[in-house]
Amino acid sequence: MKNFRNAVLLVSLLALLASAQEAPPPQDEKNLRVVAYLHPLPFFVGAGYNMFMFNSTVELPLNLSNSVVIQPAIWLGSSDGFILDEVEYENLKRVGSGVGLRHYVNNKGYGFYLQAVAGAYYIKAESIQYKEDDDDDYWGYEIKTWKKVKGTVGELMFYIGSAHKWRNISLSYEGGLGFGLDGTKTYQMGYVNKLATNFNFCVGIPF
């Protein structure tokens, strides 16, 4: 019995020493998890104009330096009272996604990054184009043309941003420049065939 007790103590001691010597999981492991981000700003802005605007980013890390990013987006509704580039949209459907690459400058899977994203989106809407009317004291615009819009548009964006990651939540913010390509020949949303600007604030959940 004494020998058995000594053996148990010896095994317990060895196990304790082994566990003490085992290295803890690297802190960088949390930065290699897939993160699904939501973009809250478009959602709240769209809600104010009777539109559903869902934008998101899914980050798929390849290593601590580079990640693949996928950015699905769905816009539905009518831009009630929202005139951009003197154009208002009724029954708007905009569905598509961007795909790109994110590079972390510090090679740690978080912090300052550079990102390039190419996107393609299917558009269907009724376009009401306005022109300025100085005699209209209420809107300042009058209807110029109405037309149906249908086709595909594309964009290429280059971002500078920063990501902050914790165990249960991730935050990122980025600003970008780029340009759009108009496949409808009538679609105008402020960036098509022009210099584009964009800012994203993202709240993410790691998996």
C-alpha positions, -999 to +999 in steps of 0.1 A: +000+000+000+029+023+009+045+016-025+012+023-043+008+056-024+044+066-033+037+058-070+006+079-070+025+108-054+053+104-079+029+103-109+010+133-095+043+152-091+054+144-126+020+155-140+022+187-120+057+194-133+047+186-169+017+209-167+039+237-153+064+233-181+037+233-208+037+266-227+004+285-225-014+290-259+002+318-278-016+351-274-016+354-312-039+324-316-069+346-310-059+367-340-061+337-363-098+331-357-125+339-383-143+371-375-177+382-388-182+419-387-213+440-391-213+476-403-238+495-381-235+529-397-252+520-431-279+502-413-289+532-391-285+557-420-306+535-443-333+531-416-336+569-415-345+569-452-368+539-453-341+516-467-327+483-454-289+485-458-270+454-447-232+455-450-208+431-435-172+418-436-160+383-430-123+380-422-106+347-430-070+347-417-044+330-438-017+338-413-008+366-389+001+388-419-026+383-444-064+377-444-090+371-471-119+395-466-154+389-480-179+418-479-215+409-488-240+437-490-278+439-495-297+471-500-335+471-503-362+498-503-366+533-515-343+562-508-372+582-493-360+619-492-323+608-497-310+625-528-274+616-538-259+632-569-293+647-575-308+611-579-334+594-558-342+557-561-375+538-558-378+500-553-341+497-551-325+462-550-287+461-547-271+427-539-235+416-543-202+412-525-167+424-525-136+401-521-102+412-512-070+409-492-060+425-459-023+428-449-014+436-413+018+457-413+030+444-379+025+407-389+005+401-357-030+396-371-043+429-356-035+466-356-027+488-387-035+472-420-037+479-458-066+464-478-078+461-514-113+450-523-130+444-556-168+442-556-196+434-580-233+443-573-266+436-592-288+467-593-325+470-601-343+502-593-364+531-606-343+562-609-356+597-604-331+624-614-335+659-601-321+693-610-316+722-588-346+746-587-339+779-569-376+788-570-385+758-548-380+769-513-389+735-498-367+709-516-346+731-539-350+704-566-375+695-593-379+663-613-358+661-645-360+625-657-374+592-646-360+558-658-356+522-649-322+510-639-310+474-642-276+458-645-243+452-627-219+477-612-184+471-599-159+489-577-123+487-567-114+501-533-081+506-514-083+510-476-061+520-447-075+507-414-069+494-379-083+463-361-085+456-324-092+421-312-102+406-279-114+372-268-151+378-275-153+409-297-134+427-325-135+463-337-122+478-368-123+511-387-111+519-421-111+547-447-107+541-485-104+555-519-113+539-553-135+540-583-166+524-598-175+508-631-211+513-643-226+483-662-261+499-663-250+531-680-276+550-659-267+541-623-254+570-602-246+566-565-219+592-561-190+570-570-197+554-603-171+563-629-157+587-604-132+588-575-149+569-546-145+574-509-158+552-481-155+548-443-164+517-424-168+511-386-172+474-379-182+454-349-172+417-351-176+384-333-147+359-336-154+322-341 
